[in-house]
Amino acid sequence: MEELGIKHKMLQVNGINMHVAEKGEGPVVMLLHGFPEFWYGWRYQLIELARHGFRAVAPDLRGYGDSSVPSEKISYTIFHLVGDVVALMDALEQPQVSIVHNSKLI
């Protein structure tokens, strides 16, 4: 995806390593995938949001893609997931972001 200008980095947040794909400059739009996806499902939106003046950020949430996969089921509560997003905002030095979530029921 580097050819599309999408940058990738690994950040330590909330006790896990989180893979993040991002593109652009400006106000942050955080794109959160649903089950069973990962950042790649947002590749086209990353490009378009960046083209329109946003910093688009799409992490692999815990347990997905290149992010850490904790082995204990208790590590996947909503408190952990929300904590990951808040810690990611801190790591990106962003006190406020717009969040877009894609949730699919199978």
MOQUIZI-V951299 format. One record per run of one state. SS is the DSSP state (a for helix, b for strand, c for the rest). FROM is the first residue (numbers start at 1). LEN is the number of residues. If there is no record, write none. Layout:
BEGIN
SS	FROM	LEN
SS	FROM	LEN
END
This chain:
BEGIN
c	1	1
a	2	3
c	5	2
b	7	7
c	14	2
b	16	8
c	24	3
b	27	6
c	33	6
a	39	13
c	52	2
b	54	6
c	60	13
a	73	4
c	77	1
a	78	14
c	92	6
b	98	4
c	102	5
END
